[in-house]
C-alpha cells in the first residue's frame, strides 16, 4: 500500500489563527522538520503585509546634508562612511562601513570552515588574481604590478638574467627588504635564496665576490702554470 504524501496529507494547527487546517493550506518549506511552513498561507500573507507596512511607516534615515546616523553604533558619520545601496530609500546602507565589517567578521569567525572552503574554491578558479591580491596585501603592490615588473625585466630574473624562475609555482620571487619593506625586482629561486642567505648585506656580498675572484684566479694560475 502506497503512503500518502506527507506534505498534503494530514492537518495542522496554525499558531497565527489558531485554526486546524489541511497540510495543503500551508506553504512547502524544505528547511522545516515536517516540510511545511509554520503559519498557514493566509497568515503568511497577512504577516508579509504587516511587515511591509511597518517598513513603510518607518521614518527616513537621519541624513543632514552629507551626514547620516548609523543605528548600529548610534554615531553620526559622513555619508562616505556608508556603502551605496540601490535597495534603500536614501541610496546608502543603513549601517556604516565599520559596523557592517564587524558584523561580517563576526559571522565569518562563527563559520570558519564554510568561509575557508569558499576561499579555497575561489583561489583554485582565480589563481592569477589570488596571487595578485597576495602581493597587494603583503607588499602593498597595486594589482597587476607583477606582470608589469616581469614585462619591464623582459621576462627574466633581475639578477642573473635567466628566463626560468626555478620555482615550483613557475613564478619569480618578489625581492623585498624585510626591514623597510622596500620592493626590489623579480628574482629566480636561486638568486632569491642566495642573497637571502647573505642577509642582503652588501659587505658580505662584496666579500663573496672578492673570495670567488681570488680563488678562481688562483685555480687559473695553477692550472696554467
C-alpha positions as CSV (number, residue, x, y, z in Angstrom):
1,X,0.0,0.0,0.0
2,X,1.4,3.4,-1.0
3,X,1.6,6.0,1.8
4,X,0.2,9.4,1.2
5,X,2.3,12.5,0.5
6,X,3.3,13.9,4.0
7,X,3.1,17.5,2.7
8,X,-0.5,17.2,1.6
9,X,-1.9,14.5,3.9
10,X,-3.0,15.4,7.4
11,X,-3.8,18.5,9.4
12,X,-2.0,21.1,11.5
13,X,-2.9,23.9,13.8
14,X,-1.7,27.3,12.6
15,X,-0.2,29.3,15.5
16,X,-1.3,32.5,13.9
17,X,-5.1,32.0,13.6
18,X,-5.2,29.0,16.0
19,X,-7.1,27.0,13.3
20,X,-6.6,23.4,12.4
21,X,-6.1,23.3,8.6
22,X,-5.1,20.6,6.0
23,X,-1.4,20.5,5.1
24,X,-2.2,21.8,1.6
25,X,-3.2,25.2,3.3
26,X,0.5,25.6,4.3
27,X,3.4,26.5,2.0
28,X,6.1,23.9,1.5
29,X,9.3,24.6,3.4
30,X,12.2,22.2,2.9
31,X,14.0,23.7,5.9
32,X,11.1,22.8,8.3
33,X,11.1,19.4,10.0
34,X,7.7,18.4,8.5
35,X,8.3,20.1,5.2
36,X,5.6,22.8,5.5
37,X,5.6,26.4,6.8
38,X,4.9,27.2,10.5
39,X,2.0,29.5,9.6
40,X,-0.8,28.8,7.1
41,X,-0.8,30.5,3.7
42,X,-3.4,33.1,4.8
43,X,-1.4,34.1,7.9
44,X,1.9,34.1,6.0
45,X,0.4,36.6,3.5
46,X,-1.0,38.7,6.4
47,X,2.3,38.8,8.2
48,X,4.1,39.8,5.0
49,X,1.7,42.7,4.5
50,X,2.2,43.8,8.1
51,X,6.0,43.7,7.8
52,X,5.9,45.8,4.6
53,X,3.5,48.3,6.3
54,X,5.9,48.6,9.3
55,X,8.8,49.2,6.9
56,X,7.0,51.9,5.0
57,X,5.9,53.6,8.3
58,X,9.5,53.9,9.5
59,X,10.9,57.4,9.4
60,X,13.5,58.1,6.7
61,X,17.1,57.7,7.9
62,X,18.5,60.8,9.7
63,X,20.5,62.4,7.0
64,X,21.6,66.0,7.4
65,X,23.4,67.3,4.4
66,X,26.4,64.9,4.0
67,X,25.9,63.2,7.4
68,X,24.0,60.1,8.4
69,X,23.4,58.4,11.7
70,X,24.2,54.7,11.9
71,X,21.7,52.7,14.0
72,X,24.5,50.2,14.9
73,X,26.9,52.5,16.7
74,X,24.4,55.4,17.1
75,X,27.0,57.7,15.6
76,X,26.5,60.5,13.1
77,X,29.1,60.0,10.3
78,X,29.9,61.5,6.9
79,X,27.9,59.8,4.1
80,X,31.2,58.5,2.7
81,X,31.4,56.1,5.7
82,X,28.3,54.2,4.3
83,X,28.3,51.9,1.3
84,X,26.0,52.8,-1.5
85,X,22.8,50.7,-2.0
86,X,20.1,50.5,-4.6
87,X,17.7,48.8,-2.1
88,X,17.3,51.8,0.3
89,X,15.4,55.0,0.0
90,X,18.4,57.2,0.5
91,X,20.8,55.2,-1.7
92,X,23.1,54.1,1.2
93,X,23.2,51.2,3.6
94,X,21.6,51.8,7.0
95,X,24.7,50.7,8.9
96,X,28.2,52.3,8.5
97,X,31.1,50.5,6.9
98,X,32.7,49.8,10.3
99,X,29.5,48.2,11.7
100,X,29.0,46.2,8.6
101,X,32.6,44.9,8.6
102,X,32.3,43.9,12.3
103,X,29.0,42.1,11.6
104,X,30.5,40.3,8.6
105,X,33.7,39.5,10.6
106,X,31.7,38.0,13.5
107,X,29.7,35.9,11.1
108,X,32.8,34.8,9.3
109,X,34.6,33.7,12.5
110,X,31.5,31.8,13.6
111,X,31.5,29.9,10.3
112,X,35.2,29.4,9.6
113,X,35.0,26.1,7.8
114,X,32.4,27.3,5.4
115,X,34.3,30.5,4.5
116,X,37.6,28.7,4.3
117,X,36.1,26.3,1.7
118,X,34.7,29.3,-0.3
119,X,38.1,30.9,-0.3
120,X,39.8,27.7,-1.4
121,X,37.4,27.3,-4.3
122,X,37.9,30.9,-5.4
123,X,41.7,30.7,-5.3
124,X,41.5,27.5,-7.3
125,X,39.5,29.2,-10.0
126,X,41.3,32.5,-9.9
127,X,45.0,31.7,-9.4
128,X,46.5,34.8,-11.0
129,X,44.1,37.2,-9.2
130,X,44.7,35.4,-6.0
131,X,48.5,35.8,-6.3
132,X,47.9,39.5,-7.3
133,X,45.8,40.1,-4.1
134,X,48.5,38.3,-2.1
135,X,51.2,40.7,-3.3
136,X,48.9,43.7,-2.6
137,X,48.1,42.5,0.9
138,X,51.7,41.6,1.9
139,X,53.8,44.0,-0.1
140,X,51.4,46.8,-0.9
141,X,51.8,46.4,-4.7
142,X,48.9,47.6,-6.8
143,X,47.0,44.9,-8.7
144,X,48.8,44.0,-11.9
145,X,52.2,45.0,-10.7
146,X,53.8,41.6,-11.1
147,X,53.0,41.4,-14.8
148,X,54.3,45.0,-15.3
149,X,57.5,44.2,-13.5
150,X,58.0,41.0,-15.4
151,X,57.5,42.8,-18.7
152,X,60.0,45.5,-17.7
153,X,62.5,42.8,-16.9
154,X,61.9,41.1,-20.3
155,X,60.6,38.1,-18.5
156,X,63.9,37.4,-16.9
157,X,65.5,37.4,-13.4
158,X,66.6,40.9,-12.4
159,X,69.9,39.5,-11.1
160,X,71.2,36.6,-13.3
161,X,69.0,37.1,-16.3
162,X,67.6,33.6,-16.6
163,X,64.2,33.1,-18.0
164,X,63.3,30.1,-15.9
165,X,62.1,31.1,-12.4
166,X,63.3,27.8,-10.9
167,X,60.3,27.8,-8.7
168,X,57.7,25.0,-8.4
169,X,55.0,27.7,-8.8
170,X,56.7,28.8,-12.0
171,X,56.7,32.4,-10.8
172,X,59.6,34.7,-9.9
173,X,60.0,35.8,-6.3
174,X,59.3,39.5,-5.4
175,X,62.5,40.7,-3.8
176,X,61.9,43.0,-0.8
177,X,63.6,44.4,2.2
178,X,62.2,42.6,5.3
179,X,63.1,45.7,7.5
180,X,62.0,48.6,5.3
181,X,59.5,46.8,3.1
182,X,61.2,48.3,0.0
183,X,60.4,46.3,-3.2
184,X,63.3,45.4,-5.4
185,X,62.8,43.3,-8.6
186,X,61.7,39.8,-9.5
187,X,64.3,37.1,-8.9
188,X,64.6,33.5,-9.8
189,X,64.6,31.0,-6.9
190,X,68.4,30.6,-6.8
191,X,69.1,34.3,-6.7
192,X,66.4,35.0,-4.2
193,X,67.7,32.2,-1.8
194,X,71.3,33.2,-2.4
195,X,71.0,36.9,-1.4
196,X,68.7,35.9,1.3
197,X,71.4,33.7,2.9
198,X,73.7,36.6,2.7
199,X,71.1,38.7,4.5
200,X,71.1,41.2,1.7
201,X,74.3,42.6,3.3
202,X,76.4,44.5,0.7
203,X,79.6,43.9,2.7
204,X,79.1,40.2,2.8
205,X,78.2,40.1,-0.8
206,X,81.3,42.1,-1.8
207,X,83.4,39.8,0.4
208,X,81.9,36.8,-1.5
209,X,82.7,38.5,-4.8
210,X,86.3,39.1,-3.7
211,X,86.6,35.5,-2.5
212,X,85.3,34.0,-5.7
213,X,87.5,36.2,-7.8
214,X,90.6,35.4,-5.6
215,X,90.0,31.6,-5.6
216,X,89.1,31.4,-9.2
217,X,92.2,33.4,-10.1
218,X,94.4,31.1,-8.0
219,X,93.0,28.0,-9.7
220,X,93.6,29.5,-13.2
221,X,97.2,30.3,-12.3
222,X,97.9,26.8,-11.0
223,X,96.2,25.2,-14.0
224,X,98.0,27.4,-16.5
225,X,101.5,27.0,-14.9
